[in-house]
Amino acid sequence: MECGSGELEELRRSVRRLAEDKILPLASEIDASGEFPWGVKEELARSGLMAIPFPSQYGGVDADNDSAMCVAVEEIARVCASSSLVIQVQHLAAQPILLAGTESQKNRYCPNLANGQWLGAFALTEPGAGSDVGAISTLAKPGPEGYEISGRKCFISNGSVADVVIVFAKTDPQAGARGLSAFIVEKSFPGFGVGRIEKKMGVRGSPAAEIVLEGCRVPRANLLGEEGGGFALAMRTLDRTRPVIAAQAVGIAQGALDVARRYACERRQFGRAITEFQGIQFMLAEMAAELEAARALTYYAARLADEGSPRLSYFAAAAKLIASDTAMRVTTDAVQIAGGYGYMTDLPLERMMRDAKITQIYEGTNQILRLVIARELLQEGRPS
């Protein structure tokens, strides 16, 4: 379970205690209700975990922020993937501001995001633009005092509860991806609205919402970076957040392995515990070995993020690819080990299996990640 420094291991122990004491008892209810876990959010804010993505000058912490975020998300996802998204989405929304924001923008938004008073969201995806970011149709038209943004975003995690949304829109509709710009949009801005809330297979406690922008008036001061810099900013953001999704996948897989192992030790068939059968032993061994490999790659990518390494894009994509595929295999095998009981809601395994699937999809599908890895691998100066 080693992931780095003594401070990170102390963080791991602290978050594990909070997750087991405060979140685990609520996990099934959060999944069943499909409601955002406001009580969990308050616990995470009180504990300081919402502040992890931010430097200390903006109300955050002095730490290896990316590695610390992976530790916190892994330990929370181990008991409740929906709850891990409370801080994961906060991290996702914070990155564009931290990467491209002016000092004024950081001072306005980061402290309230760090203390949990505000929630953030990241609005890139549209009904006709998922992996193909260049197909974004949301338009930002310049006006005398700023921009008017019109369009629809979909599947936006925590979009219905967010106070601040990072919106990507075209300022030059003829330039494809190079015409994309990023804006900090507050929910109180005229023309901002929330549409459909999706019904999901997993991570049901994290609402996936449609964001509706109808001539939404955004001050010029809320442009992030320069016009036309949105695509590069989105890609830089995802490079830093993909290791966190990998950590979420590792946490889900670890939780499933823990439950499957306990069940197998207690379940008796043919007069003995099923752990005495080699077939079960081999399944558990493969699950554990694959999980440790995914964890090692995840924390290596997180360390590269902390260091600002030029190799980050390659390893962030690799970590999310391997960890999410591992989570899907481990949770599926965990359900199989528990048999009929694994398929029922009395055990959390079916929930973990449903939750694992999204890690192969959001923040870059695993098919897109293979393209990212291949591109980095084949160019001169490939990662080694």
HELIX and SHEET records of a PDB file:
HELIX    1   1 GLY A    6  LEU A   18  1                                  13    
HELIX    2   2 ALA A   19  ILE A   23  3                                   5    
HELIX    3   3 LEU A   24  LEU A   26  5                                   3    
HELIX    4   4 ALA A   27  SER A   33  1                                   7    
HELIX    5   5 TRP A   38  ARG A   46  1                                   9    
HELIX    6   6 LEU A   49  ALA A   51  5                                   3    
HELIX    7   7 SER A   56  TYR A   58  5                                   3    
HELIX    8   8 ASN A   65  ALA A   77  1                                  13    
HELIX    9   9 ALA A   81  ALA A  100  1                                  20    
HELIX   10  10 GLU A  103  ALA A  114  1                                  12    
HELIX   11  11 VAL A  133  ALA A  135  5                                   3    
HELIX   12  12 GLY A  176  GLY A  179  5                                   4    
HELIX   13  13 ARG A  220  ASN A  222  5                                   3    
HELIX   14  14 GLY A  230  GLU A  266  1                                  37    
HELIX   15  15 ILE A  274  GLU A  276  5                                   3    
HELIX   16  16 GLN A  278  GLU A  307  1                                  30    
HELIX   17  17 LEU A  312  TYR A  343  1                                  32    
HELIX   18  18 LEU A  349  ILE A  358  1                                  10    
HELIX   19  19 ASN A  366  LEU A  378  1                                  13    
SHEET    1   A 4 GLY A 120  ALA A 123  0                                        
SHEET    2   A 4 VAL A 164  LYS A 170  1                                        
SHEET    3   A 4 LEU A 180  GLU A 186 -1                                        
SHEET    4   A 4 LEU A 223  LEU A 224 -1                                        
SHEET    1   B 4 LEU A 139  PRO A 142  0                                        
SHEET    2   B 4 GLY A 146  SER A 157 -1                                        
SHEET    3   B 4 ALA A 208  PRO A 219 -1                                        
SHEET    4   B 4 PHE A 192  ILE A 197 -1                                        
SHEET    1   C 2 ARG A 268  GLN A 269  0                                        
SHEET    2   C 2 ARG A 272  ALA A 273 -1                                        
END                                                                             
